[in-house]
Amino acid sequence: MSCSHSLSSLDSYSYKLFTMLIIIDISSHWCQMYSTTALQQHHKSADGNKGRFFLVRWYYLSYPFFGYCCVGAEFTYVSLYIFARVNAVGTRAIPWFYLLNENEVKTIVRYCMMLTAPACAVKQVVNISQLCSSCYAVAERDAQERNRSE
């Protein structure tokens, strides 16, 4: 998430995009935690995710998938940051790449993006699905409590 914060400082469009991604990431996780805590379950447990969107269940039950999405998203943000810095000031601004020329750095970053961008995209889909399904679970629970009290 800190990488997306760094990217938000690049320009106006990037600021809006990466700020939105930060908000979705935090709010979806908060809602997931709140909805499962209300059910007295852990937010990563199978019982806590019962009835949720299949991608959310798979995200929390498959640790390799979970890791690929989380690490892939962060590496995507790092790659975008490096690419933006290389375009802005060349390789002298990035300590690890001062021995390489600009085209070599861009090639490395492109290959990294090919591996990690799908993970970042899937993580955003998971975040939105998690936000929707956890809000639905909270609303469903509130409706059940209201119906019981009447």
N, C-alpha and C positions, 0 to 999 in steps of 0.2 A: 504494500500500500504506500510506503514511503516513496517508492519509485514513481508511482502515478502522481504523487504530490509534486515531485521534482519536475515532471513533465508538464504539470499544469502551469508552470511559470514560463513556458516557451512563447506562447502567443495567445491571443484572445480565444481562438477556436479551441486550441489545446486546453486552455484553462477551463472552458466550459465542459468539454468532453471528459477530461480526467477528473474534474471535480464531481461530475455526475457519476462516474464509475466508482469513485470513493464513497459517495453517498449511498449508492445502491449496495455496495459491498458491506458497509457498516450497518445499514438499516436492515438488509436481508438477514444478516447474521444475528442482529439484535432481536428481530421478530422471531427467528427460528429458536433462539434461546428462550425468549419469553413464552412462546407457545408450548414448548416442551416442558419448561419449568412449571407452568401452570398445570400440566398433566403429571407432574412429579416424575418426569423422565429426563434422561440425559439427551442433549440435542443431537448426539451422533448415534444413539442407540436405535436398534431396529424397532422397538416398541414406540419410541418417541417419534419415529418417522413413518409409522404405519398410516396408510391412507394418504400419504403425500405423493406428489408427482414422482414418477418412476426415476427420473434423472436425479432428483434430490436424494431419494433412497439409495440409489447406486453410488452417488457421490460420497455419502457418509459410510456406506458399507464396504466399498472397495478402496482400500488405502492406496493402492497404486494409481487408481484413477484420481483420487483426491489429491495425491501428491503431484501427479502430472499437471492437473489443473492449477493448483496453487503455485507451484514452482514455475510452470510454463507462463503463467500470467506475469509473475515478477520478472522473469527473463525477457519477456516481450517488452515490458516497460523499460528495462535496462537497455535493451537493443535499440528501442526507439530513441531513448535519451542519447546514446552514443551516436546514432545516425544523425540526430539533430545537431549535436555538438560538432561532429566532423564536417557537416555541411556548413556550419556557421564559422568555425575557426580553424578547421583542419585537424590533423592528428596531434599537433603539439599540445592541445588542451587535454588530452587523455593520456595519463602517464604510462599505461601499459602498451599503448599503440604508437609511441613516438618512433619506434624503429621501423614501422610499416608505413607504406605510402597510403594516401587517401583511398585509392581504389581497392587495395588489399583489405583495409578495414571495412569498407562498405560491403565487400564480398563476404567477409566473415559474418558481419551483422545480418546480411540477407539470408545466409544459410541458417543462422541461429533463429531468425524470424520464421523460416519455413518449418522449423521444428516446434517452435513455441507459440506462434500465433493461433493455431487451432486450439491449443489448450486455453489460451486467453479468451477466445471466442466462446468456447464451451463453458468456461467459468462464468462468463457474463450471463449466459442462458441459465445456468444453474442458479446464479444469484437472483435473477428475476423470477424464476420458478419457485425458488425457496421463499422469496418475499410474498408472492401470491399465495402459495399453499399454506404458509404459516399464518398469514393474515386471515385466510379462510378458516383455518383451524381455530383461531382465537374467536372469530365471529360465530362459528358453529358452537363453540363451548359457551359463549355468552348467551346465545339464543337458547341453548338447552337449560342453562341456569335460570333464565328469565321464565321459560315455560314451566319449570318445576316450581317456581315461587308463586305462580298465578293459580 
